[in-house]
């Protein structure tokens, strides 16, 4: 799948979004229009790779709450 970035005039924006909504998510997916989308995507991909490879460290909900209470 390819990704493109468009600038759309406000006058036609609603019509354009309507047109895109006629496609399935497998055909067209609207991704964030944020300029840091690629940065976020790369970060999340790295995090997922750590989880899948077994290198990620997890803590319990209780440990998290305890640490948070210490900080506060």
C-alpha positions as CSV (number, residue, x, y, z in Angstrom):
1,X,0.0,0.0,0.0
2,X,1.3,3.5,-0.8
3,X,1.0,6.6,1.3
4,X,0.4,10.1,-0.1
5,X,0.0,13.5,1.6
6,X,-2.5,16.0,0.2
7,X,-3.5,19.5,0.9
8,X,-7.2,19.9,0.3
9,X,-9.1,23.1,0.0
10,X,-11.8,23.6,2.7
11,X,-14.4,24.0,0.0
12,X,-14.0,20.4,-1.2
13,X,-12.8,18.7,2.0
14,X,-16.2,17.3,3.0
15,X,-16.8,15.9,-0.5
16,X,-13.3,14.4,-0.6
17,X,-13.8,12.7,2.8
18,X,-17.2,11.4,1.6
19,X,-15.6,9.9,-1.4
20,X,-12.9,8.2,0.6
21,X,-15.5,6.8,3.0
22,X,-16.9,4.8,0.0
23,X,-13.8,2.6,0.0
24,X,-13.1,-0.3,2.4
25,X,-10.3,0.0,5.0
26,X,-8.4,-2.6,2.9
27,X,-8.5,-0.2,-0.1
28,X,-7.9,3.2,1.6
29,X,-7.0,4.0,5.1
30,X,-6.9,7.6,6.4
31,X,-3.8,8.0,8.5
32,X,-2.9,10.9,10.8
33,X,-2.3,14.2,9.2
34,X,0.2,15.0,11.9
35,X,3.7,15.8,10.7
36,X,5.2,13.5,13.3
37,X,3.2,10.5,12.1
38,X,6.3,8.8,10.7
39,X,8.2,9.4,14.0
40,X,5.4,7.9,16.0
41,X,5.1,5.0,13.6
42,X,8.8,4.2,13.9
43,X,8.7,4.4,17.7
44,X,5.7,2.1,18.0
45,X,7.2,-0.4,15.5
46,X,10.4,-0.5,17.7
47,X,8.3,-1.0,20.8
48,X,6.4,-3.8,19.1
49,X,9.6,-5.5,18.0
50,X,10.9,-5.5,21.6
51,X,7.7,-7.1,22.8
52,X,7.7,-9.7,20.1
53,X,11.3,-10.6,20.6
54,X,10.8,-11.0,24.4
55,X,13.2,-8.1,25.3
56,X,10.5,-5.9,26.8
57,X,10.1,-5.5,30.5
58,X,6.7,-5.4,32.0
59,X,5.4,-4.5,35.5
60,X,2.2,-5.3,37.2
61,X,-0.6,-2.8,37.7
62,X,0.2,-2.7,41.4
63,X,3.9,-2.0,40.9
64,X,2.9,0.8,38.4
65,X,0.5,2.4,40.9
66,X,3.1,2.1,43.7
67,X,5.7,3.9,41.5
68,X,3.2,6.5,40.5
69,X,2.3,7.2,44.1
70,X,6.0,7.6,45.0
71,X,6.4,10.2,42.2
72,X,3.3,12.1,43.3
